[in-house]
Amino acid sequence: MKKVELKLDGYIATITINRPDQFNCFDLEALSLLDEVVNDVKFDRDIRVVIFTGAGDKAFSTGADLRERRTLNEKQVHRNVHLISEVFSKIEELPQPTIAAINGYALGGGLELALACDFRIAVKEAILGLTEVSWGIIPGAGGTQRLSRLIGISRAKELILTARKIDAFQGFELGLVNKVTDRNQLLEAAVELAEEISKNAPLAVIQAKYAINHGNNVDLRTGLAIESKAYEVIIPTKDRIEALEAFKEKRPPKFKGE
């Protein structure tokens, strides 16, 4: 069994971290495989939404493999930290919308993976936290930046500097989690959201995500310019014309991503 598995079902791709006995933590091999899968998904025009989850019912991911980390020299640690940061940035920058289906513990790099996704759905039993300072390090795969942008600087500082762990309901109250589900409904909820997104014009979805992501951390005037450019990309598409024809003919549109 591969440490990272990709499953395709229609327009939806599911990427599973498959190390359940190790709480789906990342060693170098798992990181490298995740990097390969994400690169493949990025250029697959048939994939409209990507779901990330962990194997088993214990953990989404608990981040870096500390057993492996103990065997590494400083140069190798730098390599691994750089790779995990790069891979998570690639996930954030995927053109397709991404959903983290959090099936258990999401700690350290595991929560950083979820933060790199557009949406987070968690089971009631999930435990979330950026606990790195309790291990003598800091979040190094985007946690200090993405969490503060998502829930605010003060609340992010509180969670990170205390290394506090919170449950799924607390995560929902903070705006960290979009939805809390029963365990047997987790993937169903993720797929339901994915299908709701994938029924829309895929190129329009991609450009809308691009405009939101790239306009979020700039001034309003620059953000509006980014939005305008993203809109211009959509104007000559066949899907835009199809939507107008479907409206005229009073039928659902049939989008092809063209």
N, C-alpha and C positions, 0 to 999 in steps of 0.2 A: 504494500500500500504506500502510495506517495504521501509525503508530509503535507502537501498542498494539493487539493483536488478541485477540478473544474467540471461543473455539470451544466449543460445547456438544455433549456426547455423553452422552445419557442423563442421569444424575444428576450428571455430572462436568463442570465448567467448566475450561477451560485458558486462562490469560491469558498471552500472549507479548509480551515487549518486543521490538519488531521494528525494531531499528537495528543489524543485524549488522556493517555497515561501520564503525560508531562504537562497537563493543564494547557495544552495547545500553545506552549511557549515557543519562542523563536530561537533556534540555533542557526548557524550559518547556512546550512543546507536548506532549511525551511525558508529563510529569508530570500535565498537565491531563487528557489522555486516560485515563491510568491512574486518576485520581480519578473520572472519569465511569464507567468500567467497574466499578470497585469499588463505587460507589454503586448501580449497576444490579444487580450480583450479590447484594448484601446483602439485597435485598428480593425476590429470586426464590426462591420456596419450592420450586421444582422442582430447584434446585441443592443438592446435599448435600455436595459436596467441591469445593475449588478448588485447581487446580495453577497455579503460577507458574513460567515458564521464560523463556529467552532464545532469540532466533532465531540460527541458524547453529551452528557448533561451536567458536567461539572464546571466547565469554563469556556468562555468565548476565547480568551487568551490571557495569560498572566505575564506577557511581555518577554523580555530576554531570558534565555536559558541560563540561569545562574550557575548551574553545574558546569556548563561549557565555559562560561565567563571566568570561572576560577582557574581554568587551565590556560587562559590567554595571556600573552604579554601585552604591554601597553600599545604597541603598534597594531596588534590584532584587535584589541578593544576599540581603538580608533576606527579601524576598518568596519567592524560590526555596527558601531554607532552611526557611522556615515551611511552605511547601506540601509539600515532600518529607517533613517530619516529620509533618504532618497526614495525608498519604496513607498512610504506613506505619503510623501509629496506627490508621487505619481498617481496614487489612488485619489488624492484630493483633486488632482488635475484631470482625471478621466473625463472625457466628454459626456459619458453616460451618467445619469443619476445613480448614486450608490446608497445602499441600505445596510447598516450593521444590525444583524439579528443576534442580539446578545443573549446567549443561552446559559450564562453562569457568571463566574468571576471575570471581570474585565479590569485588570489591574496593570499599572505601569504602562508598558508598551502596548498591552492589550487594549486599554482604554484609549491610548493615542491612535491606534488603528481605527477604533470606532469614531473618534473625533475627526479623523480624516474623511469619513463618509458624510454624505449629505443628510442622512436620517439615521436615527438610532431607535430600535424597538427592543425592549428588554423583557425577559421573564420576571415574574414577581420575586424570584429567589436571587436575582442577579445582585452582585456586590461590585461597586465601582470605586476606583480610586487611583490617583497618581501618587504612589507611595514612595517614590524614589528617594526623597530626602532621608527617609528612615533607613536607607541602605547606603547612605553616604554619597549619593549622586543626585542629579536633578533630572526631571523629564527631558530627554534628549531627542525625541522623535516628534517634536511639534507640540507637546503638551502645554508648555508655558504660554505658547502663542495662541493655539486654537481654543483652549478652554477659556481663556480670558476674553477672547472675541465672542465666544458663544454665550457665556453666562455673566460676563462683566469682570473687571479687573479685581475688585475687592473680594468677591466670592471665590474667584479662581485662586487668589493668594491664600485665602483661608483654607481651601481644600489642599493645595499643594504644600504649603508651609507646615501644616499640621500632619501631613500624610494621612489625612482622614479617609476612611472608607464609608461610603454611603450606600443605601439600598436603592432599588429601582424607583420607588415612589418618591424618595428624596431627590433623585435625579430628575424625575418628571417635574417636580415642583420648581427646581432650579432652571428648567429649560434645557437640561442636558439630554434628556430622554424624550422622544416624541410620543411614545406609547408604551404602556405596560400591559403584558398579556400573561395568560396561563401558559405553562410550558408546552402543552400540547397544541397551542394555537399560535406559537411564535412564528414558524415558517409560513403558516397560512396567512398571518397578518402581514408578513413581509411580502409575500407573493401578491396579496391583495393590493397593497400599495404599489408594487411594481407594475401590476396589470393596469391600475388606474392611470399611471404615468405613461405606460407604453402604448395605450390606445390613442394618444395624442401624436401630433406630427413630430417625428423624431428629430429632425433638423431644428425645428422651433424649440423643442425641449433643450437641445444642446446649446443653442444660442442664448436661451433664457438663463440657463445655469451659468454660462460664461459671463453674461452681463452682471448677474448677482455676485458671483465670486470675485470678479475683477473690479467691480464698482464699489464693493463693500468697504474698502479701506482707503478710499480716495475722497476728495472733496466732491460735493454734489455736482458741480459743473462738469468735472471730469467723468464722474459716474454717468451722467446723462449723455455725454459724448460716447462713452463705451456702449451704452444702451442703444444709441442711434446707429452706431456701426454694426452692432449685432443684428439690429432690425434690417439693415440694408442687405445683409447676407441672405435673409429669408425671402426678400421680395421676388427674386427670379426663380424660386423653387417651384417645382411641379405640385408639391403638396399644398402650397398656398392657393394655387389655382383650383386644385381638387376640392379644397374646403369651400371655396366660393361656388363651385358647380354643385357640390353636395347640398349646400344651403338652398340654392335655386331649385334643385330637384327634390328637396325635402327628404333627404336620405342621409344616413351616417357616412362620413367621408372614409375613403380607403387610402390611408397614407402608406407610401412606399419608401420614404426617406430619400426622396429625390427632389 
